[in-house]
Amino acid sequence: MASTRDEPNRTAIYSTALTAFFAIAGIAVVDPILPVIGAEIGASTWQIELLFTAYIAVMAIGMIPAVLATGRFGYKKILVTGVGTVAVAAVLAALSTTIGQLAALRGLWGLGNAMFFATAMVLLVSLANDRAWVVELFETCVGLGFAVGPLIGGLLGGISWRVPFFVCGLFMVVALVVSVTRLKDPEVRPAPLHVGQVFRLFRKPGFLALSVVTATYNFCFFIVLGYTPVFLGLDVIPLGLVFTAWGIGLAVGILVVGHRMAHRIGGVQTLGVAVVGVLLALVLLALDLGTAWSVVVLVLAGVCMGIANANLTDLSLALGDPDRRVTTGAFNLVRWGFAAPAPVIAGLLAPSSATAPFWVGAAILVVGVVTFLAFGHRMAADIGERVLWSRWNRRARAVEGTPEEALGEA
C-alpha cells in the first residue's frame, strides 16, 4: 500500500497513522472486559455502558473546541496534547476502583481522542502529496485498530480487566514519544476558525442529509459495539475472539469491499447498501437466533459497517466545506454526538428485554434509510454521481460524471 509518489513527510505520516491505530484500539479494547468489570466492581448493565457513553459524549463535545484550537496553536500541539491525555487517562483507569472513576477517566480519554481525531486526518492530508494513499493508510489503521483492540482486551482481560487499560496507556506513551519527535506542522499555518463556520455547514442540503443518515447509523454502531458483549454472555477470552472476528469483518469492509463498491456503483449508493445491511443485521440480532448465529450476524454486520465507514469520510469531505477542519468538526459532532446515548439506552432497556436495544436501534435506523431514499439524490448530485432512482429526479438525471470521477473530486 505504498504511495507511488514522492512523499518527503513519509515519517510524519506513518507516525500519525500509527497513533491512529493505538487510538482506535483503545476504543475497542473495552468490549471483551465489560461483563468482567460489571461483575468485579458491582455495576449494573447501564452503568458499565457508561464507559462507552462518557467516552463518546466527551469526544463529541470536545471535537469543535479542538478544531478551533488548531487555528491558534497549530495541528501538532493539539494532537500531542490529545495523545498525552489518553495515555494518562488509560493508566489511571487501570488503577480505578469504582464505576464512577472509570466513567470519568473514559470521558477524559474521549477528550484526548477528540484532540487527536480533530487533527489527524487534516494533518495527514496536508502533509501528503498522494491524498488517496494517505486516506487508505488512515483507514487501514482504523480497521486494524478495531480488529486488534478486542484481541488485546480478551487475551489480557483474562489476567485482569485492569491489564488492557494499562497496556493501552503504555501504547499511547510510545505514540506520544513518536508524536513529539516525528510529527511536524504543515508549512502553512492554519487560519483561525469560528464556531459559526462549523454550524453553517448544516445549511447545505446534501451534507445535512448525510448527517442524518450518519447520526442514525452511528447510534446503531454503538448499540452493536457497546451492548452485544453483554448480550452474548460469553467469557472474556471467547468474547475477545468474537469481537476480533467482528473487527476483521470491519477491516475487510473498509479495505477490500467499500471502495471497490464505490467505484462500481458510486459512494452514495454504496453507503445506502451498507446501511440497509446493518438494518437487517439488527433485526436478526433482535430475533435472538442463538449464540452461534448471533456471532455470524455480528461478523457480517462488521463487514457492512466497514463498507459504510469506508465511504462516510470521503462523502463528508466531498459534501462539506473546502476547509477540511470545518467539515471534520461538524461531521464528527454528528457522528459521535448521536452515538453517545446508544450504550446507556441499551443498558437501560436490557433488564426489561434482552433484545429491546436491537429493536430500538433498528427503528432509529429506519429513519436513516428513509432519509437516504428521500434525499440520496441530493447527495449524489452534489458530487456528480447518479442513483438508481435518478430518473425520478430531473436535476440528478442531468448531472454528468461517473462514480470514479466523483470520488476523485472528493
N, C-alpha and C positions, 0 to 999 in steps of 0.2 A: 504494500500500500504506500510505497514511497512516491513522493512527488517527482514528476519528470522535469520540473523547472528548478532553476537555481533558487535556493532558499537561504539567504545569509543569516536569518534568525532561527535556523532549524533547532538549535539547542534550547532557546527560549520557548519555542513552540512545543517541543517534546516535554519540557518541564511543566508547562501549563496543562498539557494533556494528561500527564502522569498525576498531577494534583487532582484533576477531574475524576480520574479513576478512583483515587482514595476517597474523594468526597462522596461519590455515588455508592461506593462500597459501605461507607458509614451509614447511609440511609437503610440499605438492605440488611445490614448485619443484625438488626434488631428482630427481624421476622422469626427466626427459629427459637429465640430465647424469651419471647413474650410470655408463653404459658409458665415457664420456669420462674420468671420474675414475679408473676402474679402469685404463684404458689409460695415462694420463699418470703416475699415481702408482705403477703396477705392482702393483695389488691384485687378488686373486682374487675370484671371484664372491661367496663368503660374506663376504669382508672388506668389500666395498663395501656389502653388505646390512647391515653393522653400522651404517651411517649411519641406517638406519631403526630397527633393534633398540635401539641405545643411546638414541635419542631416545624411543622408545615406553616402554622399560623404566623409564627415569628418570622419565618423565612419570607412569607408573602408580604408582611408589613414592612420588613426591612429592605425589601428589594428596591423600592423607589428612592429612599434616602441614600442607599448605596450607590445607585446610578447617579444621583445628583452630586454626590461627593466626588465622583471621578472628575468633574469639571474643575474642582478646586485642588484636589490632591494628586490627580493622575491615576492611572489604572493600577500600577504596581503596588502602591502603598495600600490601596483598598484591598487588593487581592491578598497581599501578605498579612494584613491585619485580620482578614477573614480566616485564613488558614491557621494563624496562631490562635484565634478564638476557638476554632473547632478542636485544636489539639488540647487546649486547657479544659474545655467542656467534656471531652471524651475521657480524659484521665480522671477528672473529678467524678464523672458518672460512675466509674468503676469503684469509687470509694463511698458512694452514697448509700444511705440506709433506709430511706423512705421513698414512697412513690412520688411524694411532692418534690423532694430534692431531685429525683431522676427527671421528672417532667420539666422542672425549672432549668436543669442543665441541658436537656434536649432542646429547650427553647433557645438557650444561649448557643447551642450547636447550630440551630437553624439560622440564627443571626449571622454566625460566621459563614455559613454556606451561602446566605444571601449576598454577602460581600463578594464571595468567590464567583457565584453564578451571574452576578450583575456585571462582572468584568471579564470573565474568562473568554467567552465567545467573541466579544468585541475585540479583546486583546489579540486573540488568535488570528482573527480575520485581518486586523490592522498590521500584524507582523508578517503575514504570509503573502507571497506572490500568487500562489495557486490556491484560490479560495475553496474550490471543490475538494482538494486534498485535505485541507485543514479541517473542514467541516466533517469529512469522513473520519479523520483521525479522532476528533472530539466524540463523534457518535460511537466509534469503536470503544473508546474508553468508558463511555456511559454504559454500553451494552455489557462489557466485561465487568464493570463495577457491580451491576445488578446480578450478574452470574456468580461472581466470586464472593460478594458480601454475605449471602446466606450460607455459603460453604464455610466461611470463616466463623460465622455465628454458630452454625451447627456443630462443627468439629470442636471448636474451643469452648462453646457453651456446655459441652459435655463435662468439662472440667468444672467450670463455674460460669454463671451468666456475667460475672464481672470481667472475665478474661477478654472476651471480644471487644468490650469498650476500651480496655487498657491497650490492646493491640492496635485498635483504630487510632488511639491517641499517639502511639509511637509512630504509626504510618504518617500521621499529619505532622509530627515533628520533623520527620525526614522530608516531607513535602515543603515544610516551612524553610528548612535549610536550602533546599533546591530553589525555592521561590526567591529567597533573599539573594542567593549567589548567581542565579542564572537568568532570572527574568529582567526585562527592561521595558520601559515605556516606549511607545512609538515616537518617532522624531517630532511629529506634530502633536502638540498638547491638545487634549480635548477641550472643546468650547464649553462655557458654563451652560447649565440646563436649568429649567424651571418646571415646577410641578405641573403647571398648565399645559406645557408641551406634551406631557405624558397622557393626560386625560383627554386632550383634544383629538388624540388618535382614534378614540372610540366613536368619533363622528363619521368615520369612513365606513360605509355600509358593509363592504367586503370584510374589513378587519373586525367589525362588530359581530358579523355572522360567524366568523371563525372563532371569536372569543366565546360565543355562546356554546358552540359545539365543543370547544376545548374545556370549558367550565364543567359541563355535564360529564364529559369523558373522564376528566381528571378526578372528579368526585368518585366515579366508579373504579378508577385505577387504584385509589387508596382504600376503597371498600375491599377490593381483592387483596391488595398488598397488606393491609392492616388487620383485616378480620379473618381471612382464610386460615392463618396459622392457628387461631383459636378454634375455628370451625372444624378443622380436620382432626384435632385431638391426638396428634402424633407426639412421640418423644422427640427430644431436641435434635438428635443426630438425624433420624429419618426426616424430620421436618426441614432441617438444613439441606438435605439432599433433594427433597421435593422442590424447595424454592430455588435451589441451584438449577434444577431442570427448568423451572419457570424462567429463571434469568437467562439460561441458554436459549430458550424459545424467544425471549425478548430480543436477545442479541441477533438471532437468526432473522427475526422480523426487521430489525434495524439495518443490519449489514448486508443481508442477502436478498430479502424479498422486497422490502419497502421501496427502495429507489428503482429497482427493476420494474416493478409495477407502475411506478410514477412515469417512467419513460415510455411505457406502453399505453397507459390509459389516462395519464395526467395525474398530478399530485392531488388535485381536489377530489377526483373520483376515487383515487386510492384511499384517501382519508375516509371517504364515505363507506367503502367496503370494509375497512378495518373497524370502524365504529359499529357497524351492523354486526360484525363478527364478535365484538366484545359484548354486545347486547344479547346475542344468542348464548354466549358462554355464561353470562349472569343468570339467564333463565334456566340453563341446565344445572348450574350450581344450586339454584333455588329449589329445583326439583329433588335434590338430595338423592342421587342415584347410587350412593355408596362411596366409600373412601377411594377405592381404586379408580372408579370412573371420575370422581371429583378431581383426582390428581391429573388424569388425562385431560379433562376440560381445562384445568388450571394452566397446564403447559400450552395448550392450543390458544388459550386466552393471552398468554405471554407473547405468542407469535403475532396475534392481531394487534396487541398493544405496541409491539416493536414496529410493526408496519405504520401504525398511527404516529408514533414518536418520530419515526424517520422523516415524516413529511410535515409535521407540525412546525418545526423550527424554520424550514425553508419557506413554508407558506406564510408564516408570520413575518419573516423578513421581506418577502415579496409584496405582501399587502400592507406593510407597516410604513413607518417614516424613514426617509433617507438616512437620518441619524440613527444608527442601529441601537444606540443606548436608549433612545426613546421607545423603540419597539421592544427591546429587552425588558425595560421597566414595566410597560403596560401589559405585555403578554404574560410575563411571569407573575404579575399581580393577579391576573385572572387564573393562570394555570395553578398556582399554589394556593391562592386565597379561597377558591371554591373547593379545593381538595381538603382543606384543613378540617372542616367539620365532619368529614366522612367517617374516620375511625371511631370517634366518640359516639356519633349517631349509631353506628353499627353496634358498639358496645352497649348502648342503652336499649337497643331493640332486641339484642340476643337473648336476654332472660325470658322474654315472652315467646319467642320463636327463633330457633337457630338459623332458619332460612330467611327470616324477615329482612335482614340487611341486604341480601341479594335482590329480593323483590323490590325494595325501595330503590336500590341502585338502578335496576332495570327500568323502573318507572321514570326516574330522572333522566336516564339516557335516552328514553323515548323522546323527550323534549329536544335533545340534541339531534336525534335522527330527523325529526320533523323540521327543525330549523335548517338542517342540511338540505333536505328535499325542497324546502321553500326558497332558500337563498343560496344554494350551492352555485347556481348560475352566476350570481353576482361575484362571488369569489373567483370563479373560473374566468369570467370576462375581464376582471381586473388584471389578470396575469397572462391573458392570451390563450387560455385553454378552452376546450369545448366540453360540454357534459352531454350525457345521453339524451336528456330531455331538452337540449338546446333548441330543437325545432319548435318548441312551445314558447320560446323567448326570442324575439326579433333581435335584440341587442346582442345576446350571446351568439346567435347564428351568424351575425355579421363580423364577429371577431375572427381575424386571421391568425394563424400560428399553430404550431404543433406543441405537444407536451414537452418535447425536448427543448424547443426554443423557449418555452415559458420557464422551465426550470433553469435554463441558462441565464435568463434575465433576472430570475430570483436571486 
